[in-house]
Amino acid sequence: MVKQLDVEFGVEGNVTLRAWLFVPDAAGPRPAITMAHGFAGIRGDGLDRFARVFADAGLAVLVHDHRGFGASDGQPRFDVDPWRQIADWRYAISYLESHPAVDADRIGLWGTSFAGGHAIVLGATDRRLKAVVAQIPTISGYEQSLRRVAPDRVAALEASFSDDDRRVFGGEPPATQLVVSPDPATPAAYHSPDAVKVYHQTVPEGVHYENKVTVRSSRAARMYEPGQWVSRVSPTPLLMIIALNDTITLADTGLAAYERALQPKKLVTIPGGHFDAYYSRFETSSGAARDWFLDHLA
């Protein structure tokens, strides 16, 4: 039996993050995993499936919403700042350390997509972590942007960043845009058909999700280079899960990053694109992560 609890913890700026804590019904403090979603994602969009795989294997699991998203507090809403999310995630690690159901010396971290990049940075900089999984991770925001944004649209995108800077300087809230749109002429973080399909069709009933993100989040994502940290994760064990046809976080950059990582490390590849790790190849991706954590935390 696994209990699912609603919990919360404070982070910098007097902000409260809200989370699920999955606790196996087993004796003694348990090894634990901390998890979070990717760019503009919320925990209610599929992370509980992964968490239950880990919890059913005997691991306590904490799954939080990033500040400004889902049930967590934080202003401005819908604002993706990778370095703020990383700083907040350290509080999640501290929360697990303090919990009586958790063995503080056996904590791992799982991140996916944009937060897969966070997993690499945290694995390299927080030695409280004893195992890390980076699923379909962002490696280079710059390389992703080169392929995602058509050259003839770059000038307009840069102009939107500058306009937003002036807007905020004048006392207005940051401008927002859509996370996904099928119309290339509509400003959005993603226009790819697979992203549009997933963001619009897979949010479970009862989960409130808004297709909205700040414009400056796209600038922050373009500046984010977590792959620079990958060789520093060692000696913490690192598992990377790469979708071989991923055109969102880019399979080739993920494979190249794995080559730069030092031991102990493991690579698991899955056929298909970015979202297959969550759906058609879920058993492979979740099972590989579960086994990695059991090998290094049990």
N, C-alpha and C positions, 0 to 999 in steps of 0.2 A: 504494500500500500504506500502511496505517495500523497502527502498533504500539499495542497497549493494554498499559500497564504498571500494576502495583500500586505505589503510592507512599504515603508518609506524611510528615507534618510536625507539628512541635510548636506548641502555642499556650499561652496563659497557664494557670497552674495545673498545669504539668507534665502536660498532657493531650496525647495524640497523636490527630490526625485522620487517617483513612485515606481514600484516594482512588484513582480511576483517572486516568491521564494518557494521552491519545490523542495520538500524535505522527505526523504525516504523514512519509512517506519523501520528503523534499524538501531541497534544499540550503539552507543558511543558516538563521539564526534566523527563526522563524515568528511571525506575530501569534498571540495566544492568547486563549482564553475561559475564564473560571472560572464554574462552574455549581454549583447546589445545589437540593435539593428543598424542598417546602413543609411545611406543618404536620404534624409527626410522620411525614414521609416519609423514604424511604431511596433512595439512588442506584440500587439494583437494581430499583426499580419504575419502569422506563421511561425513565430519563434517558440511558441509553446510546444509545437510538435518536436522540435529539436530538444527542448528542455526535458520533455517527458522521456525521450530516449535515454538521456543522460541520467535522469532521476531513477528510472526503472533499473538502471545498472548500479544503483547505490550511491550516486553522487547528489549532494545538495546543489541546487542551481538557483542563481539569482538572475533575473531578467528585468532590466530597467528600461524605461523610456528616457531618451536624452532630454535635457532641459529644452523647453519650448515646444515639445512634441508630446502627443498622447496625453496621458494623465499627469505628467510631470509639470511642475510650475516653471516659470522662467519667461522673462520678456527680453527682447521682442519675441513673439511667437514665430515659429516656422523658420528659425534662423540657424543655419548649420555653420558652426565654427569648430573645425576639427580639433584645435588645440584646447578649446574650452571643454569639448566633449571628452578629450583624453584626461584633462585635469579632474573632471567630474568622475570619470571612471575609476580613478585612484581612490575616491571616497567609497565607491562600491566595493573595492577590494578591502578597504578598512572596515566596512560594515560586515563583510563576511568574516574577517579576522575576529571581530568582537562577538559573533553569534555563538551561543553555547552549543548549537548543533553542528558546528563546523570545526574541523581541525585546521588551525591557522597556518600550519606548516605544509598543507597540501591543497593549495588553491591554484586553479588553472583559469585560462581566459579563452573565450571563443568570440571571434568577430567575423562578420560577413560583409562583403562588398566594400563600401566606404569604411565601415568599421573593421573590416579585415585589415585595412591599412593601420587603423588604430591598434589592432592586435600586435602588429609588427613593432610599432613604436613603443607600446607598453611592454612587450616582451623584451625589448632592448634596454628599457630604462627603469623597470620595476622588478627587482629581484625577489620580491615576495611571490611572484608567479613561478610555479614549478613546471608548467606545460602551457603551450600556446597553440591554438588552431586559428589559422587565417584562411577563411573560405572565400574563394573568388575575390581576392583582395584588390583594392586600389593600390597600385604601385607608383604611378606617376600621373598626377592630375594634369600636367602639361601635355604628356603624350596622349592621354585620353581626350583632352580638349582638341588637340590637333585633328583627331579623326572624327570627333563628334560635331564640330562646328565647321561648316563650309567656309572656305577662305573669303568668299564674298560677303559673309555675315559677321566677320570678326570685328570690323570697324564699328558696326552698329552695337555689337555686344559691349565693346570697350566704352562706347559712348554712354550706354545704359549704366555702366559702373560709375562713370564720372557724374552723370546726372543724379545718381543715388547719393553719391558723396555730398553733392551740393544740397540735396534734399535733407539729409540728416544734419548737415551743418546748420541749416536753417531752422532746425527744431522739429522737423517732421519725422514720423516713424519710417524705418527702412521700407522701400518699395518691395512688393511681392510679385511673383509670377507663378505660372503653373509648374508643377513638378513634371508632368507629362502632357503632351498634346500631339495628336496625329497630324496637325497642320504645321508644316515647317515655317510658315510665316508668323505663327503665334509664338511669342517668347515663352520658352519652357526649358527646364533642365534637360529633359529627354524628349526625343521625337521618334526613337526607334520603335517599330511595330511591336516587338516583344515586350518592351517596357510599358508601352501604352496598354497593351492587353492585360498585363499582370497588375499594374496599378489600378486599373479600372474594374477588373473582374474578380479579384481574389480576396478582397477584404471580407472577412467573415461577417455574417449577420450579427448585428448588435455592436460591432466595432465602428466607432466614428473616426473617419479619416478624411482630412481635407487635402485636396490636390493643390497645395500651396507651399511655396518656399520663398524666402527673400532673394532678391536679385543678387545681393552681395554674397549669398551662399555659393553662387556659381563662381564668383571670383575666388573665394576661399578654396573651393575645390580645385580650381585651375592652378593654385599656388601650392597645393599640398603634395609633398613628395615622400611618402612613407617608405618607399623602396630604398632610400638612402640609409635606413636604419637596419636593413635586413641582416647584414653581416655581424651586427652587434647583439642580435638576440642570443646567440651562443654565449654561455653554455646551457641556456634554457632550451629544452627540447621544442622544436618548431615543426608543426605539420602544416603544409600548404595544400589546399584542395583547389585545383584549377579545372575549369571547363574548357575543353580544347577548341571550341568555336565561340568563345566569349568575345563579343565585340563591344561590351560596355566597360568592363574593367580590363579587358585586353589580355587574351591568353598568352601572347608572346612576351609581354612585359612581366607577367606572372612567372612564366617558365625561366626567363632570364634572371629574375630576382631569386628564384630558388637556387640557381647555380651559384649565385653570390653568397647565399647563406652558408654558414659553417655548421658542422656537426655539433650535437645530434639533430638530425632533420629527416623528414620524410615527405615525399611527394605522392599525392593521389590525384590522378586525372580522371575526368568523367567525360563521356561524349556529350555533345550538345552545347547549348549556349548558357548565358549567365544564369537564367532563372531555372534551368534544369536541376541545379544543385538543390533547389527548394522543392521541386515537384517530381518530375519523371525520374530523377536520380537521387531522390531523397534517401532511400535506404542505403545507398552507397556512401553518400556524403555524411549522413548522420552516424552511420555505423563506423566509418573510418575515424571520425572525431571521438566517438565513445571509446573505441579501442585504444586510441592514443592517450586519452585521459586515464583510462584504467591501467595502461602500461606504466604511466609516469607518476600517477598520484596514489594508486592503491597501495 
